[in-house]
Each structure stands twice: as C-alpha cells, then as structure tokens.
Amino acid sequence: MTTDKKIFVLPGWAYETKKWDEFIGMLRKDGFNPILLSIPGLTEKIEKPWNIDDYVNWLSSKLKNESQVFLIGHSNGGRIALSYILSNPKKISKLVLLDSAGIYHNEVPIRLKRTLFKYLAKLGKSVTKSDTLKNLMYKFARESDYNQAPEIMKKTMQNLISHDLTQNLQKIRTNTLILWGHDDKVTPLSDGKMMEKNLPNSRLEIVKDARHSPQFSHTENVVKIIDEFFKK
C-alpha cells in the first residue's frame, strides 16, 4: 500500500537539517510526501524573541490550506505540535511525537540546576570575558545549547521552556503515536510515559538503545513504525 499523503515534520532545536535527509528519504521511499519545515529562529531568521503563541500562529499559516494533516514533531517540534493542536483540535489527523518536549520539570534537582545556571551566567559576565571559562561554566551547568544560542534565541528558549503543557494534554484527542528513545537523557522516558498516560488516544513505542533522536540512530526501525501508524 502506498500513499502520496503529505507529512509535515517539525524538527527540534537545531540550526541545520542535514541529519534529517536519510529519515525524510525513507519516508519518501515508502510513498509519503514529507515536508521538513524550517523552524523560525533556528533554520529560518526571526527579528525578535518568540513565544509559543508565535510558533502556533506560524504553524497555522503553514497549514492553513491543508486538511486532515499528518504531523511529526521532534523534541521542541513536539512542543509546538501539541500547542498547535490545543488551538486547532480538528486540523491534525494523526500525530507522531519523537522524544517530545512539553513536560515541565520542577523537581528539587532541576530547581537547583536553574539557580546554579543563573548564578554561573551572572558570574561569567561580571567576573571574566574569557569565552573558554564561560563555556566551562555553562558546560558544568549543562546549558551548552543555551550558551551557543544567539541572544534572540536565548530569550526564545526561555519562553518555550517555561511553557508547561502537562495540564492540557488530556484535552488533545488526536490519534497519537509516541516514539521514545529508551536512553534519552534530554527528555527522559518518564516524559513519554506521562504523555501516554495523559493523551487519551495515544500509544507509546520505546526504541531500545536509542537516545534523544531515534529517527537518526535507528532510522529504519522508526520509519517502519511510523509507516504502519500512518497507513492504518
């Protein structure tokens, strides 16, 4: 069975999309028409910091002429996808979440990390102009993505990370496949299990020995699972 159905793909937090070539190529080989979207601020320029509403409005403009859309969201792309569906509940026919962001963590170690990060960031600016030393401090706080981001995207990242979808997941009725790398250290597997618990029409598939991007490390397996989901 083949289909020419479009699949819109929302990448995560990355400034280039070359890694997606194999995954996109396999979907196309299976008869789909995958469209990898350029994310504003990452693979498309923006002039000011964005919040989640800006991304929802942007995605709305991309999908305005489409009906019964197939959508894939990886990491931050999953956060955007879920937020979009909350505002457009009947637009998406099927959704795939790949190690999605969107679960807000406020456990004590996370709060301590945020406090440490803010302190080190402030110390780095006031005490030294050494890029090497500041990079080491950001690495110690495990905020290298933040350190490497342009100023506009630092504020954008703060806006997105503070947006918690947990309490609204039960409102989403879209048929959803949740795919998760078992060894993900960025968005832990517990997030995927929480999403499965709170998304009424969802099921979780765990990719063994995979981390945050199973679509790159276990491409063939992931495409097979997605293929079966979209073609049912």
C-alpha positions in Angstrom: 0.0 0.0 0.0 1.3 3.4 -0.9 0.1 7.0 -0.4 1.0 10.4 -1.6 -0.2 11.9 1.7 1.8 14.9 2.9 3.6 14.6 6.2 4.7 17.8 7.8 7.8 17.4 10.0 8.8 19.8 12.8 12.5 19.4 13.8 13.8 20.1 17.3 16.3 22.6 18.5 18.9 22.6 15.7 20.4 25.1 13.3 20.7 22.8 10.4 18.7 19.9 8.9 21.2 17.8 7.1 20.7 14.9 9.7 17.1 14.6 8.6 18.0 13.6 5.0 18.0 9.8 5.5 14.8 9.8 7.5 13.0 12.1 5.0 14.3 9.9 2.1 13.0 6.7 3.7 9.5 8.2 4.2 9.5 9.3 0.6 10.6 5.8 -0.5 7.6 4.5 1.4 5.2 6.6 -0.7 4.8 9.6 1.5 5.4 13.3 0.7 7.4 14.5 3.7 7.8 18.3 4.1 10.5 19.3 6.6 9.6 22.7 7.9 12.1 25.5 8.6 11.7 26.5 12.3 11.8 30.3 12.9 14.9 31.3 14.8 16.7 28.1 14.0 16.6 27.3 10.3 14.7 30.5 9.5 15.5 34.0 10.7 13.4 36.0 13.2 13.8 39.6 14.3 12.6 39.3 17.9 12.3 36.6 20.6 9.3 34.3 20.0 6.9 32.6 22.5 4.8 29.5 22.0 1.9 31.6 20.6 4.1 32.9 17.9 5.0 29.4 16.8 1.4 28.3 16.9 0.5 31.2 14.6 3.4 30.4 12.3 2.4 26.8 12.0 -1.2 27.9 11.4 0.0 29.9 8.4 1.9 26.9 7.1 -1.1 24.6 7.3 -4.0 26.9 6.5 -4.6 25.4 3.1 -4.3 21.8 4.3 -6.9 19.4 5.7 -6.5 16.3 7.8 -2.8 16.7 8.3 -0.2 14.1 9.3 2.3 15.8 11.6 5.6 14.7 13.2 7.3 16.7 15.9 10.7 16.0 17.4 11.7 17.4 20.8 10.8 21.1 20.7 8.9 20.5 17.5 6.7 18.2 19.5 6.0 21.0 21.9 5.0 23.2 19.0 2.8 20.5 17.6 1.0 19.9 20.8 0.4 23.6 21.4 -0.9 24.0 17.9 -3.4 21.1 18.3 -4.8 22.7 21.5 -5.7 25.7 19.4 -6.7 23.7 16.3 -8.1 20.4 17.7 -9.6 19.1 14.4 -6.8 20.1 12.0 -4.4 17.2 12.6 -5.5 13.7 11.6 -2.5 11.8 13.1 0.4 13.0 15.2 3.8 11.4 15.9 5.8 12.7 18.8 9.5 11.9 18.8 11.1 12.4 22.2 8.9 15.4 22.6 9.4 18.4 24.9 6.5 19.9 26.7 6.6 18.3 30.2 7.7 21.0 32.7 10.1 19.7 35.4 10.2 21.4 38.8 11.8 18.8 40.9 14.4 19.9 43.5 17.5 19.0 41.4 16.0 20.8 38.4 15.4 23.9 40.5 18.9 23.8 41.9 20.3 23.4 38.4 18.4 26.5 37.2 19.6 28.5 40.3 23.2 27.3 39.6 22.9 28.2 35.9 21.7 31.8 36.6 24.5 32.3 39.2 27.2 31.0 36.8 25.8 33.0 33.9 25.9 36.2 36.0 29.3 35.4 37.4 30.6 34.7 33.9 29.5 38.1 32.7 30.7 40.1 35.7 34.0 38.3 36.5 35.5 37.3 33.2 35.4 37.9 29.5 37.1 34.6 28.8 35.0 32.6 26.4 36.8 29.4 27.5 36.0 29.9 31.1 32.4 30.9 30.4 32.0 27.8 28.2 33.3 25.6 31.0 30.8 27.1 33.5 27.9 26.6 31.1 29.0 23.1 30.5 29.1 22.5 34.2 25.5 23.7 34.4 24.7 21.5 31.4 23.3 24.5 29.4 25.6 24.3 26.4 22.7 24.8 24.0 21.7 28.0 25.8 25.3 29.2 25.7 25.7 28.7 22.0 22.4 30.3 21.1 22.1 33.9 19.7 20.6 36.4 22.2 17.2 36.3 20.4 17.1 32.5 20.7 18.2 32.5 24.4 15.1 34.5 25.2 13.0 32.3 22.9 14.3 29.2 24.6 13.4 30.7 28.0 9.9 31.4 26.7 9.4 27.9 25.4 10.9 26.0 28.3 8.6 27.9 30.8 5.5 26.8 28.8 4.0 23.7 30.6 1.6 21.5 28.5 1.1 18.9 31.2 -2.3 20.1 32.4 -3.7 20.4 28.9 -2.7 17.1 27.4 -6.0 15.4 28.3 -7.8 17.9 26.0 -5.9 16.6 23.0 -7.9 13.8 21.2 -5.7 13.4 18.2 -4.7 9.9 17.3 -1.0 10.0 18.5 2.0 7.7 18.3 4.6 8.5 20.9 8.1 7.2 19.9 10.8 7.5 22.5 14.5 6.5 22.8 14.9 4.3 25.9 18.1 6.0 26.9 17.1 9.6 26.3 18.8 12.0 28.7 17.3 15.2 27.3 13.7 14.4 27.6 13.6 11.3 29.8 11.5 8.3 29.0 9.3 9.2 32.0 8.1 12.2 30.0 7.0 9.8 27.2 5.1 7.6 29.7 3.4 10.7 31.2 2.3 11.8 27.7 0.9 8.4 27.0 -1.0 8.5 30.3 -2.4 11.9 29.7 -3.1 11.8 25.9 -6.4 9.9 25.6 -5.8 8.5 22.1 -2.1 7.7 22.2 0.3 4.7 22.5 4.0 4.6 23.4 6.6 2.8 21.4 10.1 2.6 23.1 13.1 2.3 20.8 15.7 0.2 22.6 19.3 1.5 22.8 18.2 4.9 21.4 18.7 8.3 22.9 17.1 11.6 22.1 16.9 11.2 18.3 16.0 7.7 17.4 15.0 8.9 13.9 18.7 9.4 13.2 20.2 6.4 15.1 17.5 3.8 14.4 16.1 5.3 11.2 14.9 2.1 9.5 13.1 0.9 12.6 11.5 4.3 13.4 10.3 4.8 9.8 8.8 1.3 9.8 6.8 2.1 13.0 5.6 5.4 11.6 4.7 3.9 8.2 2.4 1.3 9.9 0.8 4.0 12.0 0.1 6.4 9.2 -1.2 3.7 6.8 -3.7 2.2 9.2 
